[in-house]
């Protein structure tokens, strides 16, 4: 890059455009790949054939993009408590469907959530519907998908 004023060279980087091209290309490829790592399909992370229903106490809520999360302490049959991480809609979708940050769901609330278990079997899942203690229900996440672009139904369709 060369900066000139009134015919005088004020600055010259010493690097020609031909030399800059590989660096610029590498930067653009890297920048374009970041969103690909940040987002995933339902089928890549969750199993549509493993529905879950969990009841527990909310320990944390994260209103983040591209997905919101809440954490739920859930007791199993033996009394052991596991902290589940549940993924859902981004904050703007939650707001448009009736959620209010720090009002609708808070730490300490007891809720029941339906959704789907993670493929790796860990204590995390994709949430669908949250039922509050007063019986009110709100969607926290979209319906299941299989990650194949919609070609396969997420549930078995009876033959006709």
LOLUMPA-784446 format. One line per 2 residues: number of its first residue (from 1); their letters; for each residue x, y, z of N, C-alpha, C, O. Coordinates in nm, 2 decimals. Each point is the difference from the previous one (the first is absolute). Layout:
REM LOLUMPA-784446
NUM	A	X:Y:Z:X:Y:Z:X:Y:Z:X:Y:Z  ...
END
This chain:
REM LOLUMPA-784446
1	XX	0.08:-0.12:0.00:-0.08:0.12:0.00:0.09:0.12:0.00:0.10:0.01:0.07  -0.14:0.09:-0.15:0.08:0.12:-0.01:-0.09:0.12:0.02:-0.11:0.01:-0.06
3	XX	0.15:0.08:0.15:-0.08:0.12:0.03:0.08:0.12:-0.05:0.12:0.02:0.04  -0.18:0.05:-0.13:0.07:0.12:-0.06:-0.08:0.13:0.02:-0.12:-0.01:0.02
5	XX	0.19:0.12:-0.01:-0.07:0.13:0.01:0.09:0.10:-0.07:0.12:0.01:0.02  -0.18:0.06:-0.11:0.07:0.11:-0.08:0.12:-0.06:-0.07:0.10:0.06:-0.01
7	XX	-0.12:-0.19:-0.04:0.11:-0.06:-0.08:0.11:-0.06:0.08:0.10:-0.05:-0.05  -0.10:0.06:0.18:0.10:-0.05:0.09:-0.05:-0.13:0.06:-0.12:-0.01:0.04
9	XX	0.21:-0.09:-0.02:-0.04:-0.13:0.06:0.01:0.02:0.15:0.11:0.03:0.06  -0.22:-0.04:0.01:0.00:0.01:0.15:0.02:-0.13:0.07:0.06:-0.01:0.11
11	XX	-0.12:-0.10:-0.17:0.01:-0.13:0.06:0.00:-0.10:-0.11:-0.07:0.01:-0.10  0.15:-0.12:0.12:0.00:-0.11:-0.09:0.02:-0.13:0.08:0.10:-0.01:0.07
13	XX	-0.19:-0.08:-0.08:0.00:-0.12:0.08:0.11:-0.10:-0.04:0.04:-0.08:0.08  0.00:0.09:-0.21:0.10:-0.09:-0.05:-0.06:-0.13:-0.04:0.07:-0.09:-0.05
15	XX	-0.20:0.07:0.07:-0.07:-0.12:-0.04:-0.09:0.02:-0.12:-0.08:0.09:0.00  0.11:-0.16:-0.11:-0.09:0.02:-0.12:-0.13:-0.07:0.02:-0.02:-0.08:0.08
17	XX	-0.08:0.12:-0.17:-0.13:-0.07:0.01:0.01:-0.15:-0.03:-0.07:-0.07:0.06  0.16:0.03:-0.14:0.02:-0.14:-0.03:0.05:-0.07:0.12:-0.04:-0.12:0.02
19	XX	0.12:0.18:0.07:0.04:-0.07:0.12:-0.11:0.00:0.11:0.00:-0.09:0.08  -0.09:0.19:-0.09:-0.11:0.01:0.10:-0.11:-0.10:-0.03:-0.07:-0.04:0.10
21	XX	0.05:0.00:-0.22:-0.11:-0.09:-0.04:-0.01:-0.13:0.08:-0.11:-0.03:0.05  0.22:-0.04:-0.03:-0.01:-0.13:0.09:-0.05:0.03:0.14:-0.07:-0.07:0.05
23	XX	0.12:0.18:0.01:-0.04:0.04:0.13:-0.14:0.03:0.01:-0.08:-0.04:0.09  0.03:0.12:-0.19:-0.14:0.05:0.00:-0.09:-0.12:-0.02:-0.10:-0.01:0.06
25	XX	0.14:-0.08:-0.15:-0.08:-0.12:-0.03:-0.01:-0.09:0.12:-0.11:-0.05:0.04  0.22:0.03:0.03:0.00:-0.08:0.13:-0.09:0.06:0.10:-0.08:-0.07:0.07
27	XX	0.09:0.20:-0.05:-0.09:0.07:0.09:-0.14:-0.01:-0.03:-0.08:-0.03:0.09  0.04:0.04:-0.21:-0.14:-0.01:-0.04:-0.05:-0.14:0.02:-0.12:-0.02:0.04
29	XX	0.20:-0.08:-0.08:-0.05:-0.14:0.03:-0.02:-0.03:0.14:-0.10:-0.06:0.04  0.19:0.11:0.05:-0.01:-0.02:0.14:-0.12:0.07:0.06:-0.08:-0.05:0.07
31	XX	0.06:0.18:-0.12:-0.12:0.08:0.05:-0.13:-0.07:-0.04:-0.09:0.00:0.07  0.09:-0.05:-0.19:-0.13:-0.07:-0.05:-0.03:-0.13:0.07:-0.11:-0.04:0.01
33	XX	0.22:-0.02:0.05:-0.03:-0.13:0.06:-0.04:0.01:0.15:-0.06:-0.09:0.05  0.08:0.21:0.01:-0.04:0.02:0.14:-0.15:-0.03:0.02:-0.03:-0.07:0.10
35	XX	-0.06:0.13:-0.18:-0.14:-0.03:0.03:-0.04:-0.15:-0.02:-0.09:-0.05:0.07  0.17:-0.02:-0.15:-0.03:-0.15:-0.02:0.03:-0.07:0.13:-0.07:-0.10:0.03
37	XX	0.17:0.14:0.04:0.03:-0.07:0.13:-0.10:0.04:0.11:-0.02:-0.08:0.09  -0.03:0.20:-0.10:-0.09:0.05:0.10:-0.14:-0.06:0.00:-0.07:0.00:0.10
39	XX	0.03:-0.05:-0.21:-0.14:-0.05:-0.01:0.00:-0.14:-0.05:0.09:-0.05:-0.06  -0.20:-0.02:0.09:-0.01:-0.14:-0.03:-0.14:-0.04:-0.03:-0.09:0.08:0.03
41	XX	0.07:-0.19:-0.09:-0.14:-0.05:-0.03:-0.05:-0.08:0.13:0.08:-0.05:0.08  -0.21:0.03:-0.07:-0.05:-0.08:0.10:0.05:-0.14:0.00:0.05:-0.05:0.10
43	XX	-0.05:-0.01:-0.22:0.05:-0.14:-0.01:0.14:-0.02:0.03:0.04:-0.11:0.04  0.05:0.21:-0.04:0.14:-0.01:0.03:0.02:-0.02:0.15:0.09:-0.06:0.04
45	XX	-0.18:0.12:0.04:0.02:0.00:0.14:-0.10:-0.08:0.08:0.04:-0.06:0.11  -0.16:0.05:-0.16:-0.11:-0.06:0.08:-0.06:-0.12:-0.08:0.00:-0.01:-0.12
47	XX	-0.06:-0.08:0.20:-0.07:-0.12:-0.06:-0.15:0.01:0.01:-0.06:0.00:0.11  0.00:0.02:-0.22:-0.15:0.01:-0.01:-0.07:-0.12:0.05:-0.12:0.01:0.03
49	XX	0.19:-0.12:-0.01:-0.06:-0.13:0.05:0.02:-0.01:0.15:-0.03:-0.11:0.05  0.09:0.21:0.01:0.02:-0.01:0.15:-0.07:0.12:0.07:0.07:0.09:0.04
51	XX	-0.20:-0.09:-0.04:-0.07:0.11:0.07:0.03:0.00:0.15:0.02:-0.11:0.06  -0.02:0.23:0.00:0.02:0.00:0.15:-0.11:0.09:0.06:-0.05:0.10:-0.06
53	XX	0.02:-0.13:0.18:-0.09:0.09:0.09:0.07:0.01:0.13:0.02:-0.10:0.07  0.02:0.22:-0.03:0.08:0.03:0.12:-0.07:0.10:0.09:-0.06:0.09:-0.05
55	XX	0.06:-0.12:0.18:-0.05:0.09:0.09:0.11:0.03:0.10:0.07:-0.09:0.05  -0.05:0.22:-0.02:0.10:0.04:0.09:0.00:0.15:0.03:-0.10:0.07:-0.03
57	XX	0.21:-0.02:0.09:0.01:0.13:0.04:0.11:0.07:-0.09:0.11:-0.04:-0.02  -0.15:0.16:-0.03:0.08:0.08:-0.08:0.12:0.05:0.08:-0.02:0.06:0.10
59	XX	0.14:-0.08:-0.16:0.12:0.05:0.07:0.07:0.12:-0.07:0.07:0.07:0.06  -0.10:-0.06:-0.19:0.06:0.11:-0.08:-0.08:0.02:-0.13:-0.05:-0.10:-0.05
61	XX	0.05:0.22:0.00:-0.06:0.03:-0.13:0.09:0.09:-0.08:0.05:0.10:0.05  -0.02:-0.14:-0.17:0.09:0.08:-0.09:-0.08:0.04:-0.12:-0.05:-0.08:-0.09
63	XX	0.02:0.21:0.07:-0.06:0.06:-0.11:0.10:0.04:-0.10:0.05:0.12:0.00  0.00:-0.21:-0.08:0.11:0.02:-0.10:-0.04:-0.04:-0.14:-0.10:-0.07:-0.02
65	XX	0.17:0.13:-0.08:-0.02:-0.04:-0.14:0.11:-0.10:-0.04:0.11:0.02:0.06  -0.13:-0.11:-0.14:-0.13:-0.02:-0.08:-0.10:-0.09:0.08:-0.11:-0.02:-0.06
67	XX	0.14:-0.02:0.18:-0.09:-0.08:0.08:0.00:0.04:0.14:0.11:0.03:0.05  -0.23:-0.03:0.02:0.00:0.02:0.14:0.01:-0.14:0.07:-0.03:-0.10:-0.06
69	XX	0.07:0.10:0.18:0.02:-0.12:0.08:-0.06:0.02:0.14:0.00:0.12:0.05  -0.05:-0.22:0.01:-0.02:0.00:0.15:0.05:-0.13:0.05:0.01:-0.10:-0.07
71	XX	0.02:0.10:0.20:0.06:-0.11:0.07:-0.10:-0.04:0.11:-0.05:0.08:0.06  0.04:-0.22:-0.05:-0.10:-0.05:0.09:0.05:-0.11:0.08:0.06:-0.10:-0.05
73	XX	-0.07:0.11:0.19:0.04:-0.10:0.09:-0.12:-0.11:0.00:-0.11:0.04:0.04  0.14:-0.16:-0.08:-0.10:-0.11:-0.01:0.05:-0.11:0.09:0.11:-0.05:-0.01
75	XX	-0.21:0.00:0.09:0.03:-0.12:0.09:-0.04:-0.12:-0.08:-0.11:-0.01:-0.05  0.20:-0.10:0.06:-0.04:-0.12:-0.06:-0.07:-0.09:0.11:-0.03:0.05:0.11
77	XX	-0.01:-0.17:-0.14:-0.08:-0.09:0.09:0.08:-0.02:0.13:-0.07:-0.02:0.10  0.20:0.02:-0.11:0.08:-0.03:0.13:0.03:0.13:0.08:0.06:-0.01:0.10
79	XX	-0.11:0.12:-0.15:0.02:0.13:0.07:0.13:0.07:-0.04:0.02:0.11:0.05  0.05:-0.16:-0.15:0.12:0.07:-0.05:-0.04:0.11:-0.09:-0.09:-0.01:-0.08
81	XX	0.15:0.13:0.11:-0.03:0.12:-0.08:0.10:0.02:-0.12:0.12:-0.01:0.02  -0.18:0.03:-0.14:0.08:0.03:-0.11:-0.04:0.14:-0.06:-0.12:0.03:0.00
83	XX	0.22:0.04:-0.04:-0.03:0.14:-0.06:0.00:-0.02:-0.15:0.10:-0.02:-0.06  -0.22:0.04:0.00:-0.03:-0.01:-0.14:0.01:0.14:-0.07:-0.04:0.10:0.06
85	XX	0.10:-0.10:-0.17:0.01:0.12:-0.09:-0.10:-0.02:-0.11:0.01:-0.10:-0.07  -0.10:0.19:0.06:-0.11:-0.01:-0.11:0.01:0.12:-0.09:0.00:0.12:0.04
87	XX	0.00:-0.15:-0.17:0.01:0.11:-0.10:-0.13:0.03:-0.06:-0.09:-0.08:-0.01  0.08:0.21:-0.03:-0.13:0.04:-0.07:0.02:0.12:-0.09:0.11:0.02:-0.05
89	XX	-0.22:0.05:0.02:-0.01:0.11:-0.09:0.10:0.11:0.04:0.05:0.01:0.11  -0.01:0.08:-0.21:0.07:0.12:0.04:-0.09:0.10:0.08:-0.12:-0.02:-0.01
91	XX	0.18:0.11:0.08:-0.08:0.09:0.08:-0.11:0.08:-0.07:-0.11:0.02:0.05  0.14:0.02:-0.18:-0.11:0.08:-0.07:-0.12:-0.09:-0.03:-0.11:0.05:0.01
93	XX	0.13:-0.18:-0.03:-0.12:-0.09:-0.03:-0.07:-0.02:0.13:-0.12:0.00:0.01  0.19:-0.02:0.10:-0.06:-0.02:0.13:-0.09:0.12:0.04:-0.11:-0.02:0.05
95	XX	0.17:0.14:-0.07:-0.08:0.12:0.03:-0.13:0.01:-0.08:-0.10:0.03:0.05  0.11:-0.06:-0.18:-0.12:0.01:-0.08:-0.10:-0.11:0.03:-0.12:0.01:-0.04
97	XX	0.16:-0.12:0.11:-0.10:-0.10:0.03:-0.04:0.00:0.15:-0.06:-0.09:0.05  0.09:0.21:0.02:-0.06:0.02:0.13:0.10:-0.01:0.11:-0.04:0.02:0.12
99	XX	0.17:-0.05:-0.14:0.10:0.00:0.10:0.05:0.14:0.04:0.01:0.08:-0.09  0.02:-0.06:0.22:0.05:0.13:0.04:0.13:-0.04:0.08:-0.01:-0.07:0.10
101	XX	0.12:0.13:-0.14:0.13:-0.03:0.07:-0.01:0.04:0.15:-0.05:0.10:0.04  0.10:-0.19:0.05:0.00:0.01:0.14:-0.14:0.01:0.06:-0.01:0.03:0.12
103	XX	-0.10:-0.06:-0.19:-0.13:0.00:0.05:-0.07:-0.14:-0.02:-0.05:-0.06:0.10  0.05:0.01:-0.22:-0.07:-0.12:-0.04:0.06:-0.12:0.07:-0.07:-0.09:0.05
105	XX	0.20:0.08:-0.06:0.08:-0.11:0.06:0.12:0.06:0.08:0.07:0.08:-0.05  -0.06:-0.13:0.17:0.11:0.05:0.09:0.06:-0.11:0.08:-0.06:-0.11:0.01
107	XX	0.18:0.14:0.04:0.07:-0.10:0.08:-0.09:-0.03:0.12:-0.06:0.09:0.06  0.04:-0.22:-0.03:-0.08:-0.04:0.11:-0.14:-0.05:-0.04:-0.07:-0.06:0.08
109	XX	0.03:0.09:-0.20:-0.14:-0.04:-0.05:0.00:-0.15:-0.02:0.10:-0.06:-0.05  -0.21:-0.01:0.09:-0.02:-0.14:-0.03:-0.08:-0.01:-0.13:-0.11:0.06:-0.01
111	XX	0.16:-0.13:-0.09:-0.06:-0.01:-0.13:0.01:-0.15:-0.05:0.07:-0.08:0.05  -0.15:0.05:-0.15:0.01:-0.12:-0.07:0.02:0.03:-0.15:-0.07:0.09:-0.05
113	XX	0.16:-0.15:-0.01:0.04:0.02:-0.14:-0.01:-0.13:-0.08:0.04:-0.10:0.05  -0.09:0.12:-0.17:0.01:-0.12:-0.10:0.10:0.04:-0.11:0.02:0.12:-0.03
115	XX	0.04:-0.22:-0.02:0.09:0.02:-0.11:0.07:-0.12:-0.05:-0.06:-0.11:0.01  0.18:0.11:-0.05:0.07:-0.11:-0.05:0.14:0.00:0.05:0.07:0.10:0.02
117	XX	-0.02:-0.23:0.01:0.13:-0.02:0.06:0.11:0.02:-0.10:-0.01:-0.02:-0.12  0.13:0.06:0.17:0.12:0.01:-0.08:0.04:-0.14:-0.05:-0.01:-0.09:0.07
119	XX	0.07:0.09:-0.19:0.04:-0.13:-0.06:0.11:-0.06:0.09:0.01:-0.13:0.00  0.08:0.21:0.06:0.11:-0.06:0.08:-0.05:-0.05:0.14:0.09:-0.06:0.07
121	XX	-0.21:0.07:-0.04:-0.06:-0.05:0.13:0.04:0.08:0.12:-0.04:-0.04:0.11  0.10:0.16:-0.13:0.03:0.09:0.12:-0.12:0.06:0.05:-0.11:-0.01:-0.06
123	XX	0.12:0.08:0.17:-0.11:0.07:0.06:-0.03:0.13:-0.07:0.01:0.11:0.06  -0.05:-0.11:-0.18:-0.04:0.12:-0.07:-0.10:-0.04:-0.11:0.00:-0.12:-0.05
125	XX	-0.08:0.21:0.01:-0.10:-0.03:-0.10:-0.05:0.13:-0.07:0.03:0.11:0.03  -0.12:-0.14:-0.13:-0.07:0.10:-0.08:-0.14:0.01:0.06:-0.07:-0.09:0.01
127	XX	0.04:0.21:0.04:-0.13:0.02:0.07:-0.11:0.03:-0.10:0.03:0.06:-0.11  -0.15:-0.10:0.14:-0.11:0.04:-0.09:-0.10:0.08:0.08:-0.03:0.12:-0.03
129	XX	-0.03:-0.18:0.14:-0.11:0.07:0.07:0.04:0.00:0.15:0.04:-0.10:0.06  -0.07:0.22:0.00:0.02:0.01:0.15:-0.13:0.02:0.06:-0.08:0.08:-0.04
131	XX	0.05:-0.16:0.15:-0.12:0.01:0.08:0.04:0.06:0.13:0.08:-0.06:0.07  -0.15:0.17:-0.03:0.03:0.06:0.13:-0.09:-0.05:0.11:-0.10:-0.07:-0.03
133	XX	0.14:0.09:0.15:-0.08:-0.05:0.12:-0.15:0.03:-0.01:-0.08:-0.07:0.05  0.05:0.19:-0.10:-0.14:0.04:-0.01:-0.08:-0.06:-0.12:-0.11:0.02:-0.02
135	XX	0.18:-0.11:-0.06:-0.06:-0.07:-0.11:0.02:0.07:-0.14:-0.03:-0.05:-0.10  0.08:0.18:0.11:0.03:0.07:-0.13:0.11:-0.07:-0.08:0.09:-0.05:0.06
137	XX	-0.11:0.05:-0.19:0.09:-0.07:-0.09:0.05:0.10:-0.11:-0.08:0.08:-0.05  0.21:-0.08:0.03:0.06:0.08:-0.11:0.11:-0.09:-0.07:0.06:-0.08:0.06
139	XX	-0.05:0.11:-0.19:0.10:-0.07:-0.08:0.13:0.07:0.03:0.01:0.13:-0.01  0.10:-0.20:0.03:0.13:0.05:0.02:0.09:-0.03:-0.12:0.10:0.06:-0.02
141	XX	-0.14:-0.16:-0.06:0.08:-0.04:-0.11:-0.09:-0.05:-0.11:-0.12:-0.03:0.02  0.18:0.02:-0.14:-0.08:-0.05:-0.12:-0.02:-0.15:0.01:0.06:-0.07:0.08
143	XX	-0.15:0.02:-0.17:-0.02:-0.15:0.00:0.12:-0.07:-0.05:0.09:0.06:-0.06  -0.09:-0.19:0.08:0.12:-0.08:-0.04:0.02:0.00:-0.15:-0.10:0.02:-0.08
145	XX	0.22:-0.03:0.04:0.04:-0.02:-0.14:0.10:-0.11:-0.01:0.05:-0.04:0.10  -0.03:-0.01:-0.22:0.10:-0.11:-0.01:0.13:0.04:-0.06:0.09:-0.08:0.00
147	XX	-0.08:0.21:-0.04:0.13:0.04:-0.05:0.02:-0.03:-0.15:0.11:0.02:-0.05  -0.21:-0.07:-0.01:0.01:-0.04:-0.14:-0.07:0.09:-0.10:-0.04:-0.03:-0.11
149	XX	0.01:0.15:0.16:-0.07:0.10:-0.08:-0.15:-0.02:-0.01:-0.06:0.06:-0.09  0.00:-0.14:0.17:-0.14:-0.03:0.00:-0.05:-0.11:-0.08:-0.12:-0.02:-0.02
151	XX	0.22:-0.06:-0.04:-0.04:-0.11:-0.08:-0.05:-0.12:0.08:-0.08:-0.08:-0.06  0.11:0.06:0.18:-0.04:-0.11:0.08:-0.09:0.06:0.12:0.05:0.09:0.07
153	XX	-0.17:-0.14:-0.05:-0.08:0.05:0.11:0.07:-0.03:0.14:0.07:-0.10:0.01  -0.09:0.19:0.09:0.07:-0.02:0.13:-0.07:-0.11:0.08:0.06:-0.05:0.10
155	XX	-0.18:0.01:-0.14:-0.07:-0.11:0.06:-0.05:-0.09:-0.10:-0.02:0.04:-0.12  -0.01:-0.17:0.15:-0.05:-0.09:-0.09:-0.13:0.04:-0.06:-0.09:0.03:0.08
157	XX	0.07:-0.04:-0.21:-0.13:0.03:-0.06:-0.06:-0.13:-0.04:0.06:-0.08:-0.07  -0.19:0.06:0.12:-0.06:-0.13:-0.03:-0.02:-0.02:-0.15:-0.03:0.10:-0.07
159	XX	0.04:-0.22:0.02:-0.02:-0.03:-0.14:-0.15:0.00:-0.03:-0.08:-0.03:0.09  0.05:0.08:-0.21:-0.14:0.01:-0.04:-0.04:-0.12:-0.08:-0.12:-0.01:-0.04
END
